[in-house]
Structure formats: C-alpha cells, structure tokens
Amino acid sequence: MRKLKSIAPLLAVALLWGQSLLAQASLPDFTDLVEEASPAVVNISTRQKMPERAVAGQPGLPDLEGLPPMFREFFERSIPQIPRNPGGRQREAQSLGSGFIISPDGYIMTNNHVVADADEIIVRLSDRSELEAKLIGADPRSDVALLKVEGKDLPVVRLGKADDLKVGEWVLAIGSPFGFDHSVTAGIVSAKGRNLPSDSYVPFIQTDVAINPGNSGGPLFNLQGEVVGINSQIFTRSGGFMGLSFAIPMEVAMQVADQLKADGKVTRGWLGVVIQEVNKDLAESFGLDKPAGALVAQVLEDGPADKGGLQVGDVILSLDGKPIVMSADLPHLVGGLKPGEKAELDVVRDGSRKKLNVTVGTLPEEGQELASSGSAQGGERSNNRLGVTVVELTAEQKKGLDLKGGVVVKEVLNGPAAMIGLRPGDVITHLNNQAIDSISAFTQVAQDLPKNRSVSMRVLRQGRASFITFKLAE
C-alpha cells in the first residue's frame, strides 16, 4: 500500500502529460501550409492625390507630419478638412491591404475597397521586391478587384471551393495586418452563407480568424492549402478584431474575376422586385407553416418579375430548386444567373403553391432609386378602427408611384396605427392580403379584420414598399 501511495503523484503527472500530448496531436500543424502558400501572398499599398486636410502647427490642430502614413491617415480623418493654401496643394496618401497571385503571369485578387480611387497601386512580393500593378477591374457590390503585374513564373495559390467547407473546420489567413507582412492567424469556420445588411450579393463565410486592417483582400485557406475565400470585413465596436470575420467565398470571387478579366465589368441577373424578410407574424398572415422565403413587397413595372407574372404578396420559397430560407438568399442566387436565363420560382400565393418561369434581366447600375411619393392632398377622408385617417390618392400621385389604387395616411390617431409606426404620407395598398383601391374598400376591409391573429399591411414610404404586421385585441 505504501508503494502505491508513493507512486500515485507520478501516475497523475504522467496521465496529465499524456493528455497534453493527445491534445497537441489533435491540433493541426500549419507549418507546411504556410511555407507553401506564403510566397503567393502579397502586400498592397496605394497612392492617391488628395487635398491637405490640416495645417501643421495651426492652433488647436496637432502636427501630424512626423507620424507614419498609416497613423497620420487615422488622425486626419477626425480633423475637419482645411486647405493648406488657396492653391489646394496635393499630397500622396497610402493605404495598406493584402492580395494573392492566382496566375503565373501576374493576375492578383484583392478587395475593391483596398484599391478604390487609387492613382497608383504597388504590390510587394514575399522577397520584398515591388511591382506596379494595373487595375483590370473592380466590383463594389462584391468588394472584389482584379489586378495585373508584369511577370512570369510567379508563385500562385491553389484555389478551392467554399461550398466544401464545414462549420467548425479549421481555416487560416495570411496577410499584412497594420503593415506586418505575411502574418499568419488561424481559427474555425463559424457559419456559412452569412448575409450582411450592406451586402446583398455575397453569402459570406464567417470565421473567428483574427483579421485586422491590412488583412483585407488576403486569402483564407483550408487545411489542404487551398484558398476558399477572400478576407473582406470584420464586425467590430473597437476598430479591431472581436472574433467576427467575414470572407467572400472563392466561387463568388472567381465568377466576378472572370467577368472583370473578360469585360472589365460585372453583370448580374435581376428580377425587378423589392423583397423583405418573412417573420413569424407575416408567415401566419400569409398562411405559411413557418417563417421562410422572400416576401415580394413591390414589383417594378415592365421588369422581369412583372413580365413573368410575379405579384405583390407572393412569397418566393425557392429558385431553380434552391430553397430561400432567408430573404437575403434570393439576391445572390439571382445575381449568379446570366441575363436572359430562365429561372423557375416556387411561390406561395393566397395560401397555395405555384410555379412561375421568369426570364432574368440585367441588374441596373447602383444609385437608381425608386420614385418617391409627394404629400397627400385633400380628398375624401375616412376614420376607422385602426385609428388612422386616410384620403384618396391623387391622379398625379398614382402616376408618380405607378399605382392603380391605394390610400394615403393623412393623420395617425391613438390606436393600432400609431403602435405599428404608421406616419402621415404613408400609402396603404394592401390590407389583410387584399388590394385596397379606394377609401370604401379600406374601410370595409378594416371593419372585417380578425381579432387576435396576425394581419399584414403593405405600406409605401418614400416610394419603397414593405409589409408590416399587427394584431387587433378583443
């Protein structure tokens, strides 16, 4: 017994040591991957002419001339723009980012925001040699840019497929955070197909890989050493890494790069609809078993969806057999189609499922806005149980909004209308899944609304349509 007691501590230490070795053995070894892939990862700096923002030594303003360019840029963004002299002298600004070589003759991929508005793009290779790059093309919607440097037999990355990634899988990033070339960070895939509010055409890969300013445009590798994404964005409240990083899937990036290489621009498919998310209440209102799909809030006149028979209030559940779980799934699926292609839509209309065939159009250029409504004018009024006063649309308003019916909110009283956020000037076109073409129709539908059940209302505000839901209590 004494001998057993004397060796017990040694056994415990041996057990812990063995567990430590097993844990280390289960962790991936990235050394070979980094050695193989690093030569094809590049640092990107840009120069552009811009007005001087601050006068060195001016009272109340710091002297920024002695700071490194990266830090000077950060501070100057917080200082109101003050011309240095009436002649508007120019100076050169620099930004830092990353990229990777995809062909031996010098094609390089990076982010659009890394090279946007640049007058000169400098690429620094792993051997610290520098080459001037030409911008072949850039696509702000996907944040992808394609560069070209003169060279031959350059080191290249191996391309993989983001579709093959699994949540929880190890991934690795190589880039130049804060200008520190070829920094390596690793983590796991946190989610796939992530949609961000400002990016409708990219199903992002979410990871917990440490990404910081300067990593933008750099590659995201799987354990096989293949590039599966381009590091593009982080979610942060501090300005630095907080555990939420987003990468553009390589399939999306290559579709963009191929078009940029061939045409210098990117064209995408387009349906010509305004959609919104289907929440629990809207699902109940439209007779769906669960919240899913993209609710059509507006159909643009003479657009592809209009010509294909799509209607306001339709819920799109799939496109060419691919399910639409979230409304944001639809834009990047449609955007991946070529203009002129046929698309089969599975929709729910009035509680029944049907299929529609639509010929996809071309996505218009950014900045085109829908027409906005004017202020309501006179007309007959109606008070109702919703606590809102409405008036008829004028002929001019109907023409400007491309509407055949609807009523305008003139005044919001205490009641359900105030609780759901209706405002004077809102145009109500549908109530409880019924089209509203007059005040009398609105009054009748409002009178017959069910109690204690989700009811939908389609509202146009400043020319943009959306569905809202509410319930009337007993």
Salt bridges, closest charged atoms under 4 A:
GLU36 OE2 - ARG158 NE 3.19
GLU52 OE1 - ARG84 NH2 3.94
GLU52 OE1 - ARG91 NE 3.26
GLU65 OE2 - ARG84 NH2 3.27
GLU73 OE2 - ARG91 NH2 3.02
GLU76 OE1 - ARG91 NH2 2.39
GLU92 OE2 - LYS49 NZ 3.55
GLU120 OE1 - ARG47 NH1 3.64
GLU130 OE2 - ARG124 NH1 3.85
ASP139 OD2 - ARG268 NH2 2.45
ASP143 OD2 - HIS113 ND1 2.78
ASP181 OD2 - ARG124 NH2 2.83
ASP314 OD2 - ARG349 NH2 2.73
ASP346 OD2 - ARG353 NH2 2.28
GLU369 OE1 - ARG464 NH2 2.41
ASP426 OD2 - ARG461 NH2 2.63
